[in-house]
């Protein structure tokens, strides 16, 4: 069995996907067979694998904040939302043609874009609504912006607002790539900072209360894993592919370890 494990902001582990090699354990009792090139029948070798809805939950928990979702640009259903700002029909007639022009430009750049032209809602309401939904970039444009040949860009991941000229609209794909990289780097940093090596059981029991991933030597005996789980609530979440035999002693029983798995409390 292989698994994908991620650490959440509260220090708990979340399993996001698994793959299992089932061998012939199910094909034999259910007589699932195939014929090879010589037309000889064999029992099938089977696997079971997939990611779950928890993968989406992990993305929300890792990147979200108190305002709502913060979606990475690559998976955001809408990467850019344009909010036109005007007070009357005269302003509307000035703003909407430019909004449509910007929308067409972004679509030509393969950007998933949406224009929020809902009537009866204030710009502030719309800003909050799209922050809640986690759209990576919000474009604000009103009559004064058009006079200055510019728009206001609001970035969801850090709240930064900047003014850019109409000619710089074509740089928005690069902005989205930059946001994607920043969010990935932040998540990787958070994971790395909360993954530590511990070989002392007393320290393990103390630190587990704060959460985190703990690389700790293990002898390979189920009894030791069960005792650790009973006493701390932590269990082996995964044995990394690069976890090899070590000269370290098992964190629980003191015998020779066979690997250094990741222990953590989980959902």
Residue pairs with C-beta under 8 A, 6 or more apart in sequence:
1 18
1 19
1 20
1 21
2 18
2 19
3 15
3 17
3 18
3 19
3 237
3 238
4 15
4 16
4 17
4 18
4 51
4 55
5 13
5 14
5 15
5 16
5 237
5 238
5 262
5 264
6 13
6 14
6 16
6 58
6 62
6 191
7 13
7 14
7 190
7 191
7 194
7 195
7 211
7 212
7 213
7 264
8 14
8 58
8 61
8 62
8 267
9 61
9 62
9 190
10 211
11 194
11 210
11 211
11 212
11 264
11 265
12 211
12 264
12 265
12 266
12 267
13 213
13 237
13 262
13 264
13 265
13 266
13 267
14 54
14 57
14 58
14 61
14 266
14 267
15 54
15 237
15 266
16 51
16 52
16 54
16 55
16 58
17 49
17 50
17 51
17 52
17 54
17 55
18 49
18 50
19 47
19 48
19 49
19 50
20 47
20 48
20 49
21 47
22 45
22 46
22 47
22 48
23 45
23 46
24 43
24 44
24 45
24 46
25 46
26 32
26 46
27 33
27 43
27 44
27 45
27 46
28 43
31 43
32 43
32 44
32 46
33 41
33 42
33 43
33 44
34 41
34 42
34 44
35 41
35 42
36 42
59 71
59 72
59 75
60 69
62 187
62 190
63 69
63 70
63 71
63 72
63 134
63 157
63 183
63 187
64 70
64 134
67 128
67 131
67 132
68 131
68 132
68 133
68 134
69 132
69 133
69 134
70 134
70 156
70 157
70 183
71 134
71 135
71 136
71 156
72 136
72 179
72 180
72 183
72 184
73 79
73 136
73 137
73 176
73 177
73 179
73 180
74 180
76 112
76 134
76 135
76 136
77 112
78 112
78 113
78 114
78 133
78 135
79 111
79 112
79 113
79 135
79 136
79 137
79 176
80 106
80 111
80 112
80 113
80 114
80 135
80 136
80 137
80 138
80 139
80 172
80 176
81 113
81 114
81 115
81 116
81 130
81 135
81 137
81 138
81 139
82 99
82 102
82 103
82 113
82 114
82 115
82 116
82 138
82 139
82 141
83 116
83 123
83 126
83 127
83 130
83 138
83 139
83 140
83 141
84 92
84 95
84 96
84 99
84 115
84 116
84 117
84 141
84 142
85 91
85 95
85 123
85 140
85 141
85 142
85 143
85 145
86 92
86 94
86 95
86 142
86 143
91 142
91 143
94 143
94 146
95 141
95 142
95 143
95 146
96 117
98 141
98 146
99 115
99 117
99 141
100 115
102 139
102 141
102 151
102 166
102 169
103 113
103 115
105 169
105 170
106 113
106 169
106 172
107 113
109 170
109 172
109 173
110 173
111 172
111 173
111 176
114 135
116 126
116 129
116 130
118 126
121 129
123 140
127 138
127 140
127 154
130 138
130 156
131 138
131 156
134 156
135 156
136 155
136 156
136 157
136 176
136 179
137 153
137 154
137 155
137 156
137 172
137 175
137 176
137 179
138 153
138 154
138 156
139 151
139 152
139 153
139 154
140 151
140 152
140 154
141 151
141 152
145 151
145 152
145 163
148 163
149 165
149 166
150 163
150 164
150 165
150 166
151 163
151 164
151 166
151 169
152 161
152 162
152 163
153 161
153 162
153 163
153 164
153 172
153 175
154 160
154 161
155 161
155 175
155 179
157 179
157 182
157 183
158 182
164 171
191 213
194 211
194 212
194 213
195 212
195 213
195 214
195 215
195 262
196 207
196 212
196 213
196 214
196 215
197 214
197 215
197 216
197 260
198 204
198 207
198 214
198 215
198 216
198 251
199 216
199 217
199 248
199 249
199 251
200 251
201 251
201 252
204 214
204 216
204 228
204 232
204 234
204 251
204 263
205 231
205 232
207 214
208 214
208 232
208 233
208 234
208 263
208 265
211 264
211 265
212 264
213 237
213 262
213 263
213 264
214 234
214 262
214 263
214 264
215 260
215 261
215 262
215 263
216 251
216 260
216 261
216 263
217 246
217 248
217 249
217 250
217 251
217 257
217 259
217 260
218 224
218 225
218 236
218 250
218 251
218 252
218 257
218 258
218 259
218 260
218 261
219 250
219 252
219 253
219 255
219 256
219 257
219 258
220 257
220 258
220 259
221 250
221 253
221 255
224 250
224 252
224 253
225 235
225 236
227 252
228 234
228 235
228 251
228 252
228 263
229 235
232 265
233 265
234 263
234 264
234 265
235 263
235 264
235 265
235 266
236 261
236 262
236 263
237 261
237 262
237 263
237 264
237 266
238 261
238 262
239 259
239 261
239 262
240 260
240 261
240 262
243 259
243 260
243 261
244 259
245 257
245 258
245 259
246 257
246 259
246 260
248 257
248 260
249 255
249 256
249 257
250 256
250 257
251 257
